[in-house]
Amino acid sequence: MFCHASREGKTGVRAWWHFGKSSRSCIHTEFNWWTLCFGAAVSVDDEGWNFHLAIPPLSVWLIFDNCGLWQPKEKHIFTWDNNREVWLPAQRECAVSIHDWTLRFVLWGRSMEWRTSDPWWVRGMSVDLRRLVLGRQHCEVETLKDGIAVVIPMPEGVYRGVAKIERRTWTRPRWFSFSRVSTTIDCPKGIPFAGKGENPWDCGDDGLFGWGAEGESIEHAIAHGIESVLVSRRRYGHASAEAVQKALA
């Protein structure tokens, strides 16, 4: 058997205790002494049981992997193998938590899976505490200016777009309202740059066709778009000359 530990930044520490044949069995614990989450959870996965308790500012995890504990199983049918039936470990969780002003409760839910055919205590349920106490939120959009022709200067030329200024106001029956003004710019032909190249569909030319910025300054919104394109070009490269010529035409 052997133990090891590590620091998780300035607010946490993790430790492992390995034992048993080939040291496959492991008890893992983690402490975080600066969390804003609240809740408790018990879950089981392919390797073992996980316990979590969070009471701000402390959060604690205790995990038992390959410790020989009982695990729930569910039947799977392999249609590709003459409908052979196999019982595999089921990933389940029982949890109650509060995050983002939402109370979530699940009695015996499926981890990383959701089925409409399951009963409510398997699917879980959530309650929006802000909506419950303050009432449902409504958003009204008011167009202040629309159809403003703008030009976006880039090193290779000038692109054309259309700007719109809007005010959004959020209200609740039992709370104060607040507003936000934003400017959006639509560039129909786009400002081209090279694709990320991470997948077959983004190995060619890409471009920025629309964006927004907070406030009612059109100049600020234009500068925000220019900065975004220049950052993309620095990361992924320039678009082809054909794409640039088509966008500038």
C-alpha angles and dihedrals in degrees: 000000000000141000135214137172141192139196118244102211115291098315106050149043133197130199136185131199114195122193143147130054111350086352090273093141113082139177110204126189133181132189126195117181099189113056134135094200124104126198150082130242141179117193139167127208138169093293105038148288129330126199124191132181124177124183110160125285093014127063124180132188126191117185130185113197122187092346096139095254122152115272128193115242135199132198122255126187117214103210090183089060102054092282092296113184117227129178111218131179112275120225107224138160141195111200148153120191144159119215134147089008090299126122111213125190130180125169103192107351131170113254113237091355138090128188127185090212092063120097118254094261089060097041091045129218136242135201123205101222094195091053091046095051104028101029133245117319121238127193124205121193120208120188109219098177131001139178096031110163112224137177124220112206116213130172092260097044147300124304124200129226145157123246130208129188119207138177119213120197122193119200137179126191093239104031143058120279123235133193137207130194119209138174122219126191124202116202106188097194094037132223104267130227133155121283121252092253093218096118135025091256096056102044094097132056122324133178150186111257102168141003143162141218135194117259133031098273109118090192090057091049091050091050090050091055093047091051092049093053094046091051091050091049091050091051102039107016137248125309122249120278089245092057092048093049092050092049093048095048 
